[in-house]
Amino acid sequence: KSKGETSVHRIATEKDPDLVRALIAMGQTLCSKGSFVESAEYFERAIPKIEEEDALLVLACFGAGVSHILQGNKQEGIKHLKRIAELREPDEPMDKACYHKGLVMLGSTLFQEGEKAEAVKYLRIAATYDPAVNAYVKECEDAMEVTNQSTG
């Protein structure tokens, strides 16, 4: 192959939505089987191939974040889930649900890591989609009050 052919092939592969879907599907399958290290690798291979506005980016970041958190690598998981918060909320109901699930997972993980104020910020966004999340928001706020009273 000439250098030109190789780069054309590489560009086509990078922007191939079927490849991205396949990588995400493999990540989801591996995650469901408990192979969190391998699933994270598939999601992370998909992420750079997805356009910023594509709802698949939410799914890939969610998968990578959850895979890392479930293998105990919380900081790496938080990094991927924070990326979701930087994206525009998707319009499609399934994508929107994944977006908000990612924010709940992010808030929950931050709360467990002692980052209560930051957790509340993300949980409030998720609560606009699912009012049931307000219970988590209140739990975090109550925990922050207890912390403030015991240190004050």
C-alpha positions in Angstrom: 0.0 0.0 0.0 1.1 3.5 -0.7 1.3 6.0 2.1 -1.7 7.8 0.6 -3.8 4.7 0.6 -2.9 3.9 4.2 -3.9 7.4 5.4 -7.2 7.3 3.4 -8.0 3.9 4.9 -7.1 5.1 8.4 -9.3 8.2 8.0 -12.2 6.1 6.8 -11.8 3.7 9.7 -11.6 6.5 12.2 -14.8 8.1 11.0 -16.6 4.8 10.4 -19.7 4.8 12.6 -20.1 1.0 12.3 -16.7 0.5 13.8 -17.5 2.8 16.6 -20.7 1.0 17.3 -18.8 -2.4 17.2 -16.2 -1.1 19.7 -19.0 0.2 22.0 -20.9 -3.1 21.7 -17.8 -5.1 22.6 -17.2 -2.8 25.6 -20.8 -3.3 26.8 -20.6 -7.1 26.3 -17.3 -7.3 28.2 -18.6 -5.0 31.0 -21.7 -7.2 31.4 -19.4 -10.2 31.8 -17.3 -8.5 34.5 -14.3 -8.0 32.2 -13.9 -4.3 33.2 -10.3 -3.8 32.2 -11.0 -5.1 28.6 -14.3 -3.2 28.4 -12.6 0.0 29.3 -10.1 -0.5 26.5 -12.9 -0.9 23.9 -14.7 2.2 25.1 -11.5 4.2 25.2 -10.6 3.1 21.6 -14.1 4.3 20.5 -13.9 7.7 22.2 -11.4 9.5 19.9 -13.2 8.2 16.8 -16.5 9.9 17.7 -17.5 13.5 16.8 -18.2 15.8 19.7 -21.9 16.2 18.9 -22.5 12.5 18.4 -24.7 10.8 21.2 -22.4 7.8 20.9 -19.8 9.8 22.8 -22.0 9.9 25.8 -22.4 6.1 25.6 -18.7 5.5 25.2 -17.7 7.9 28.0 -20.3 6.3 30.3 -19.1 2.8 29.5 -15.4 3.8 30.0 -16.3 5.6 33.3 -18.3 2.7 34.7 -15.7 0.1 33.6 -13.0 2.0 35.4 -15.1 2.6 38.6 -16.1 -1.1 38.8 -12.4 -2.1 38.6 -11.7 0.2 41.5 -10.0 2.9 39.3 -12.3 5.7 40.5 -10.2 8.7 39.4 -10.0 7.5 35.8 -13.7 6.7 35.9 -14.5 10.2 37.2 -12.5 11.7 34.4 -14.6 9.9 31.8 -17.9 10.7 33.5 -16.9 14.4 33.8 -16.5 14.4 30.0 -20.3 13.6 29.8 -21.1 16.7 31.8 -19.1 18.8 29.2 -21.3 17.5 26.3 -24.6 18.8 25.2 -27.6 16.8 26.5 -28.7 14.5 23.8 -32.3 14.8 22.3 -33.1 11.1 21.9 -34.8 9.6 25.0 -32.4 6.6 25.3 -29.3 8.8 24.9 -30.7 11.4 27.3 -31.3 8.6 29.9 -27.6 7.4 29.5 -26.4 11.1 29.8 -28.3 11.5 33.1 -27.3 8.1 34.4 -23.7 9.1 33.8 -24.2 12.3 35.9 -25.8 10.2 38.7 -22.9 7.8 38.6 -20.4 10.7 38.6 -22.2 12.4 41.6 -22.4 9.1 43.5 -18.7 8.4 42.9 -17.6 11.9 43.8 -19.7 11.7 47.0 -18.0 8.4 48.0 -14.6 10.1 47.4 -15.6 12.9 49.8 -16.2 15.5 47.0 -19.7 16.3 48.3 -20.1 19.8 46.9 -19.0 18.7 43.5 -21.3 15.6 43.7 -24.3 17.9 44.5 -23.5 20.0 41.4 -23.8 17.0 39.0 -26.7 15.4 40.9 -28.8 18.6 40.6 -28.3 18.5 36.8 -29.5 14.9 36.7 -32.5 15.7 39.0 -33.9 18.0 36.2 -34.4 14.8 34.2 -35.3 12.5 37.0 -36.8 14.2 40.1 -36.1 11.0 42.1 -32.5 12.0 42.1 -33.4 14.9 44.5 -33.3 12.3 47.3 -29.6 11.9 46.5 -29.1 15.6 46.4 -30.7 16.0 49.8 -28.6 13.1 51.2 -25.4 14.9 50.0 -26.5 18.3 51.3 -27.4 16.7 54.7 -24.0 15.0 54.8 -22.3 18.4 54.0 -24.2 20.0 56.9 -23.1 17.3 59.3 -19.5 17.7 58.1 -19.7 21.5 58.4 -21.2 21.3 61.9 -18.6 18.8 63.1 -15.7 20.8 61.7 -17.1 24.2 62.7 
